[in-house]
Amino acid sequence: MAPRNSEETVSIAGRVLRVSNLSKVLYPETGTTKGEVLDYYARVAPALVPLAARRPATRKRWVNGVGTQEKPGKVFFRKDLEDSAPDWIPRGTIKHKDHENIYPLVDDAAVLTWLGQLAALEIHVPQWRFDREMAPANPDRMVLDLDPGPGVDLAQCAVVALLCREVLSGMGLEAYAVTSGSKGIHLYAGLDGTHTSDQISQVARELARHLQQDHPELVVAEMKKSLREGKVFIDWSQNNAAKTTICPYSLRGRTRPMVAAPRTWAEIGEPGLRQLDFHEVLERVEAGLDPISTLGRAVPPTSDRLETYRSKRDAASTPEPIPEPAASARASGGEVGFVIQEHHARALHWDFRLEHDGVLVSWAVPKGPPLQSGVSRLAVMTEDHPLDYGEFEGTIPAGQYGAGTVEIWDSGSCRIEKWNEGAEVIAELRGRPDGGLGGVARRYALIHAPRMGNEKNWLLQLMKEQPRENGTGHDADAGRGTTRHAEKSPSAAKSSSQSPERAKQDLPRAMLATAGKPGELDEDEAWAYEMKWDGYRTVAGVADRQATLHSRNGNDLTAQYPELQELADRAPEGAVLDGEIVALDSNGRPDFGLLQTRSEAGKKNGGGAKAPMAEVHLMLFDALRLPAMDGKRGKAGDRPGTVEDLMSQPYVERRRRLAEQVAEGKHIHVPPVHDGTLEEAMESSAELGLEGVVAKQASSTYRPGKRSKSWVKFKNELHQEVVVIGWRQGNGARSDTLGSLLLAVNEDGALHYAGRVGTGFSADELRRIRSELEPHRRNTPAAKDVPGIDRADAIWVSPKLVGEVRYTERTRDKRLRHPVWRGWRMDKEPAAVRWEA
């Protein structure tokens, strides 16, 4: 939605920008305003930025709009960075023999917003990035521009795109398709960066010539325009280091706001293929459809690992060590060390720092390092610190970053057993005899846990297997209760809603619905219709004013969703309730992908740490137990009375009690039952962008852990739970992750192959999935009917993890057609995965 005011201040990606003339029409044919352009670039930034980052951006500006077909608007082609550019705009320099050009780098959403303010509608980038030293690197992708000649339509371009894909696949390269937003199709393939632009241009030229020889009636590879009539020109020249191509997800300066839109290969092969406008692209991105995401490789890091540390501190105002940039990369040398500092800042926490790659890699641990095995502590990754910080103790002045007193809690030597960047660290620490670790060696594991709500979140655990002292093992709990940590730890000092020793409740398993089709419901029965929420099913209980959340398979989800502790203030003591945990997108619609990544998408959109789409909500739709107080219905905040088991009561009575006794909150909701017919409920569900409808027999009792025909689910699109049994190696941009996942479904008491899924993943997801699968490797497939073509380069895993895909149809041999990955289903057991009806 376009901003209403003509001028305002916006905050995005940590920057404050002044935007103006928001009601100015830039696309007269559609009435699309500058405000809508800014809104589009802010919302599409998570998908666009990874594809443009660290690449010099050439812009095409339409200051007075694109005009009409009869009277086109004036366009300004811009290479050099505008003189009015703010200092924070990242930039890169390309040096020529007699001059140099300074370009902006589209490295975050704030840069996109600034470009939109300038009416820079089109963003063009080369196929290479700047390297660590900000010098032009070798290309990391190849591009082919399929340009239709006179008399050629997009369908013919699609045929050529499929031919190109076949050739690229034979070269071991994965191809990605983009309808250009103009006339044709762009094809991309990821590269490993070992070849020059000239070499890649030559390869692309030979590919085009090869296809021209094989399909002379369809393809032309020559530059002469006179040869293009009735054919598709494969323009290979854009691989030249000096040339650029419209960036995927960029707007186009056409008469309508079309977009260079990444497409699935299923779409390319379908009849009726057309270009997409910005409304359609936003719907796709916000629905989690980003077919080119894996091409957005991680941006090369800068050579200065302490750049962030230095930017947060003023050397004249803090006693902390602040080395010069030249000193940032000094080697560790000799024994690796660690330090744990007790930091009395705004909130007491312990800074856990391990020496690695010449810096102290750091985490903030709010409740301190665990001194007992089996306990996990939240550890939030912070910026790298200089090695000299390992000796720092003192007071950081008020008003400075991290203001407060810092004391060394323990320090000493560190032996790194495993360092899987961004995924897992295992280290053995040997501290001081009088240190907080109790004077004994301790093995810790740090495990990346972005699903806990933030990409920076990790879990710190004291491992069960501990080092041996003098040939004998020692108790992992040795020293517990005798150190400064035990005396000062917030968890030891008081009981809170975050305490791992929270009250236990006997929570029943959730009742399950059967899949159905309209027309199958018993018309002699009374039915109620509830919206089907796209999230994690949970049974929630309140005891001792704390909420406990269990997934469908009984896993404890409480620690993952701290904001849902609000339930303890909204439901009465002793309540046991059934519901669904969901994450909402910017339109207030459930988004299963956001539920898995939590605040990551919000941060990329520049919304700050508490962006709305980062929050989770609990949608409650049934009551299993509720208290009665002195003959009256208990309400939130009441003292506990006799708790009634409601599971034998009819659904309508349980639903009435739920509405009476549970109050709405910021994160806690009791959505109303739909009061129309099933058809009307389905229509409302589709209009709201929800997953579907669950029909519940009004007289039905609650059967915990059972799948009952008195609850019937109807979905608006086809989803299928799947067991992951392996993966295939990726190529190009996916060479260090995976190409596709191999799937299976239980049937007749055994796992049967269901196909493979290779789309729907973000680059971060691919890395995490590969890391999650690695520990489960095995030598043979868990399903015996995997065809030979999918066995060739397969890596098999034990069938322990469940995911979910959406798909178009099921083939006769029970393979999923056009599956798209939706995410892990940690709330489901592999043995329970069956074909949906």
C-alpha positions, -999 to +999 in steps of 0.1 A: +000+000+000+014+034-009+022+059+018-006+085+020+016+115+028+035+133+001+066+135+023+077+116+054+107+101+073+111+063+071+134+039+090+147+009+072+176-014+077+188+008+105+188+040+084+165+070+085+156+084+051+135+113+040+112+104+011+091+129-008+066+132-037+051+099-027+019+105-046+037+113-079+026+090-106+055+072-122+035+047-143+006+067-159-011+037-175-016+020-142-015+051-119+014+035-100+029+061-077+064+067-063+051+056-029+041+022-043+075+018-060+092+025-026+069+000-009+077-026-036+114-023-032+112-024+006+091-056+006+111-074-022+145-065-007+151-098+010+149-115-024+166-088-045+195-078-023+213-111-022+214-111-060+227-075-063+249-073-032+286-063-038+279-057-075+283-022-091+248-010-098+240+009-130+207+027-127+180+039-152+160+068-137+127+082-149+125+114-128+091+124-143+077+089-148+079+064-177+052+083-197+030+065-222+035+045-253+027+075-274+049+099-253+076+080-234+092+097-204+128+109-204+152+083-190+186+091-174+212+064-176+235+067-145+268+049-137+286+071-112+272+076-077+252+108-074+270+137-057+240+139-033+245+103-021+246+100+017+279+089+032+265+055+044+258+043+008+283+014+002+303+019-029+328+003-052+353+017-077+361+005-111+394+019-125+400+025-162+431+037-180+422+074-179+394+076-153+375+057-126+338+052-118+323+050-084+292+029-082+266+023-054+263-012-041+228-025-034+238-042-001+207-036+019+171-025+018+180+011+027+200+015-005+170+002-025+148+028-008+173+056-016+173+045-052+135+045-053+135+080-039+156+090-070+130+072-093+158+048-103+133+021-115+158-002-132+188-017-115+214-033-138+244-054-125+273-074-140+278-111-134+308-105-110+312-091-075+338-071-057+361-094-037+374-090-001+398-062-012+370-045-032+386-054-065+366-069-093+365-107-090+359-134-115+322-139-124+301-161-101+273-166-126+267-169-163+238-152-180+220-159-214+195-133-226+169-150-248+156-121-270+127-127-293+130-115-328+102-101-349+072-124-350+084-144-320+064-147-287+073-156-251+062-192-257+090-196-283+115-181-259+104-207-233+111-235-257+146-222-262+150-218-225+143-254-220+169-264-246+195-242-229+187-257-196+193-292-210+227-281-223+237-264-190+226-294-171+249-315-192+277-292-182+269-298-146+253-263-141+219-256-126+199-231-146+175-205-133+149-187-154+137-151-152+110-136-174+127-103-181+097-080-176+102-068-211+100-093-240+122-123-233+137-146-208+171-145-189+188-176-179+214-178-151+238-205-139+260-203-109+298-205-113+326-213-089+346-181-097+377-198-111+373-185-147+375-150-161+347-131-178+364-136-212+364-174-207+328-175-196+318-153-225+335-178-248+317-207-233+283-189-235+290-181-272+298-217-280+266-228-262+246-204-284+263-215-316+257-252-307+220-246-303+219-226-335+234-255-354+210-280-339+179-257-342+185-233-370+148-227-375+144-216-339+177-201-326+202-175-338+235-167-321+247-139-344+245-103-335+231-091-369+195-080-363+186-089-399+190-126-390+166-125-360+132-125-377+111-155-365+139-167-342+151-163-306+185-146-303+207-160-276+226-130-264+258-144-248+276-110-248+263-099-214+289-121-197+315-094-207+329-079-175+319-044-187+283-053-195+253-055-172+219-072-170+187-061-153+188-075-118+163-102-109+133-086-090+141-051-105+112-031-119+112-022-156+107+012-171+079+000-193+044+015-196+033-009-168+053-017-137+066-051-149+094-070-131+123-092-140+106-121-123+123-154-114+102-183-125+100-221-118+108-244-146+073-258-142+060-223-151+084-220-181+070-253-195+033-243-191+012-228-218+001-192-213+035-180-199+035-142-195+055-114-179+045-105-143+039-071-127+051-060-093+018-069-075+021-105-087+058-107-078+052-095-043+025-121-038+049-148-049+078-136-027+056-132+004+042-166-002+077-180+000+082-186-038+117-175-047+130-199-074+163-181-078+172-178-041+201-203-041+218-181-068+222-154-042+254-167-028+268-153+005+285-119-001+323-121+003+332-108+037+354-078+042+390-084+052+384-066+084+366-089+109+366-062+135+349-036+114+316-040+133+334-040+167+352-008+158+321+010+144+303+005+177+330+021+199+346+055+204+383+051+214+383+084+232+353+075+254+358+038+264+387+019+280+381-011+258+410-021+234+404-008+199+431-019+175+438-002+142+425-020+111+459-032+102+461-052+134+427-069+129+439-100+111+469-109+133+472-146+138+464-163+171+498-178+174+505-208+197+478-219+221+442-208+214+425-191+243+391-183+257+376-158+281+342-156+298+334-121+311+306-113+336+290-082+322+268-060+344+253-040+316+216-030+312+209-067+318+234-090+335+249-116+311+281-135+305+302-129+274+315-163+261+345-157+238+365-183+218+397-175+199+393-183+162+409-169+130+427-141+149+397-128+168+375-136+197+343-150+183+317-139+209+283-149+223+262-132+250+247-158+274+220-142+296+219-169+322+256-179+321+274-210+309+256-242+321+276-262+347+253-292+344+249-315+315+214-317+299+209-279+303+207-256+272+213-219+275+205-192+250+237-177+235+232-147+212+261-142+188+276-107+189+303-090+169+339-104+168+362-089+195+400-083+193+423-108+210+433-081+235+398-081+248+406-114+266+424-094+293+399-066+296+383-057+329+368-024+338+339-001+335+324+010+301+311+046+307+273+054+305+262+063+271+287+040+254+279+007+237+277-021+264+279+004+293+285-013+326+311-032+346+331-061+330+349-087+351+367-118+339+347-148+352+371-173+338+398-176+312+424-200+300+433-223+271+409-237+245+410-267+223+387-265+193+374-300+184+349-288+157+342-255+140+314-258+114+310-222+105+275-209+111+263-243+124+282-259+153+312-254+175+326-279+200+354-267+223+372-279+255+379-251+279+405-253+307+402-223+330+417-210+362+417-231+394+395-204+410+375-196+379+338-199+373+342-232+355+352-248+388+389-255+380+381-285+358+382-289+320+348-287+304+335-295+269+309-272+255+289-273+223+274-243+206+246-251+181+231-226+158+194-223+165+178-196+142+144-213+147+144-198+183+134-165+168+166-149+156+194-157+131+219-148+159+205-173+184+226-203+194+223-229+222+252-234+246+254-269+262+277-287+285+283-319+268+275-353+284+310-367+276+336-346+295+374-346+294+393-372+314+416-359+342+447-381+349+432-410+329+398-409+347+366-393+338+351-366+360+315-356+367+301-330+343+285-313+373+318-310+392+322-277+408+285-268+404+273-247+433+308-237+444+316-209+418+308-173+414+285-182+386+263-204+408+260-175+433+252-148+408+233-166+380+199-151+376+185-187+372+199-196+406+188-164+423+151-165+413+125-185+396+111-169+364+091-178+333+124-185+316+136-210+342+142-245+328+128-259+361+093-247+353+062-266+365+054-298+347+020-306+333+006-338+320-004-326+286-024-349+263-016-354+226-036-333+201-067-348+184-062-351+146-085-345+117-090-367+086-086-353+051-118-349+031-135-334+000-165-311-002-197-332-004-184-360+019-198-346+052-227-364+068-256-340+062-276-355+091-250-341+115-244-305+127-210-292+118-190-261+129-163-247+106-130-233+118-102-217+097-072-240+092-040-222+104-007-228+086+016-234+116+026-258+144-001-276+162+003-273+200-013-283+232-007-256+258-011-257+296-009-232+324+005-242+358+021-220+385+015-190+363+037-204+336+027-217+301+040-250+287+037-257+250+039-292+234+040-301+197+018-327+181+044-353+187+050-343+223+081-322+219+085-292+243+083-259+223+081-236+254+116-222+252+113-214+214+084-190+218+089-169+249+063-143+238+036-170+242+041-169+280+014-143+277-010-172+278-003-175+316-019-141+320-048-147+296-059-182+306-068-195+341-045-217+362-048-253+353-061-247+318-051-271+290-059-258+255-055-268+219-043-245+192-018-236+165+013-215+166+016-193+135+037-164+122+021-137+103+033-118+072+030-081+066-006-086+055-015-104+087-017-138+069-001-170+083+033-178+067+048-212+074+082-201+061+083-172+085+074-195+114+107-213+106+129-183+101+111-161+127+127-126+128+151-131+100+127-119+073+117-089+094+153-078+099+160-081+061+131-059+055+146-033+078+118-036+103+140-038+134+143-065+160+105-067+166+092-065+131+055-076+131+062-105+107+088-118+131+063-124+159+044-156+166+008-160+177-012-187+194-046-194+177-067-213+202-097-234+191-104-260+218-104-264+256-094-298+271-093-287+308-105-256+326-111-248+362-144-239+379-144-214+408-171-215+434-196-228+409-186-201+384-164-202+353-128-194+361-112-166+343-076-156+336-059-145+368-082-165+391-067-186+418-067-223+410-098-243+418-111-277+408-099-283+372-126-300+351-117-325+323-138-313+293-127-339+268-159-359+272-180-327+266-193-320+231-173-296+209-198-268+212-196-268+250-158-269+250-157-240+224-181-220+246-160-225+277-128-215+257-144-182+246-156-174+282-125-182+301-096-172+278-089-136+271-075-121+239-040-107+240-012-094+218-001-130+209-030-150+222-062-153+201-095-172+201-107-168+165-144-171+160-161-201+145-174-195+109-212-192+110-219-201+074-218-232+052-187-252+043-187-236+009-188-201+024-161-210+049-139-223+022-144-191+002-136-170+033-105-191+039-093-185+003-100-148+005-080-145+037-051-165+022-055-193+048-046-229+044-082-242+044-110-252+068-116-278+095-152-290+099-159-302+134-190-323+144-208-302+169-215-332+192-179-347+190-159-354+220-121-348+222-101-379+215-064-371+224-038-385+200-065-400+177-074-392+141-111-389+140-137-385+112-156-362+134-130-336+124-125-332+087-099-309+070-103-293+036-073-275+021-071-248-005-039-262-020-022-295-020+003-301+008+021-333+017+042-343+046+073-362+035+101-382+051+136-371+038+156-401+028+185-384+011+198-356-011+215-351-044+247-330-048+242-295-061+260-278-089+270-242-095+257-220-068+246-251-049+278-270-051+285-266-014+250-274-003+226-297-021+206-298-054+175-315-042+160-336-014+148-372-020+114-379-004+094-408+008+059-415+023+048-445+044+024-469+027+016-506+034+040-506+063+070-494+044+085-462+030+080-456-007+098-431-029+077-400-036+101-379-058+125-351-052+122-314-044+147-288-055+128-255-053+115-233-025+147-231-005+166-200+005+204-200+004+204-200+042+179-229+043+201-250+020+231-246+043+211-254+074+194-284+058+227-299+047+241-294+082+210-310+097+212-340+074+249-347+077+248-366+110+222-390+096+241-404+067+237-441+058+248-463+029+215-475+014+182-458+007+154-462+032+130-468+004+136-496-021+118-482-051+140-452-059+146-451-097+181-454-110+181-418-124+177-405-089+202-430-073+232-419-094+247-392-071+224-396-041+236-394-005+213-414+017+202-405+053+182-424+079+145-415+077+144-394+109+133-360+096+099-349+083+093-320+060+064-306+040+059-296+004+032-282-018+026-297-052+003-296-082-007-333-085+004-369-078+014-391-108+001-425-114+032-441-099+027-418-068+054-393-074+049-356-065+047-333-095+063-298-092+069-300-054+080-268-036+097-271-002+077-255+026+099-264+056+107-289+083+078-304+104+096-309+137+062-315+152+057-347+131+071-382+135+083-401+104+062-431+112+031-410+111+036-396+075+009-410+052-005-398+019-030-371+023-064-379+007 
